[in-house]
Amino acid sequence: MLILSDIHKTFNKGTVNEKRALNGLNLTLNDGDFVTVIGGNGAGKSTMLNMITGVYPIDSGSIVLNDTDITKWTEYKRAKFIGRVFQDPMMGTAATMEIEENMALANRRGKSRGLKRGITKEEREFFKEKLKTLDLGLEDRMTSKVGLLSGGQRQALTLLMATLKKPELLLLDEHTAALDPKTAAKVLEITENIIKEHNLTTLMITHNMRDAIRLGNRLIMMHNGNIIFDVEGEEKKNLKVSQLLEKFEQAAGEEFANDRMLLS
């Protein structure tokens, strides 16, 4: 489904602020893989997602999605096939628009736009049924402005919108990090249900090592723009946080330094 081959990316090249973000990154995802991604600060996790979505061009290498080379594609062209949810609940939705208006925009992703009626009766019923699956009561507030929702409600809506038209690839960039523990658990539950229901190929960055072990069928650890540990199946299920920290120290040759991940 996704093949990243020898990806290199350096920011501010040739200046005192030069930062090598990705250093020959290679990664292959099979159809239906749910891969959790962990790593310290500056490991290249979010940069990897930005390269996949086309936020920045890569310096060298190739990106292939579902047998199509998208290396040179623009960000908006890739958006037709890739869904993404960011860490900040304020991103991914338009605060001054209604819930149903936001969903209508997501539902028409990749389609040509015309001057026909805004939201049809059929669409409204479809949105209502989808919102019911979140179990947050949003189906009764479809004309409410999204800016009035809580962070958790807004993040759940963003997740629903990102998967309304089944994407070929779903990218989750620490999408529960800004939420309180109870709300984060609810959003993760919704995430699991949506991924399972649609059999979505997913990359999920998380700062929570326990979630990284519990969720998905595969786990990768990044350091200095490369993957230093890749585990799946039963071996992944049987991992403990202490073993992950030990693996990091063995592969990176240094102690794991990310207070937020260690505290979680």
Secondary structure, 3 states (H helix, E strand, C coil): CEEEEEEEEEECCCCCCCEEEEEEEEEEECCCCEEEEEECCCCCHHHHHHHHHCCCCCCEEEEEECCEECCCCCHHHHCCCEEEECCCCCCCCCCCCEHHHHHHHHHCCCCCCCCCCCCCHHHHHHHHHHHHCCCCCHHHCCCCEHHHCCHHHHHHHHHHHHCCCCCCEEEEECCCCCCCHHHHHHHHHHHHHHHHHHCCCEEEECCCHHHHHHCCCEEEEEECCEEEEEEEHHHHHCCCHHHHHHHHHHHHCCCCCCHHHHHC
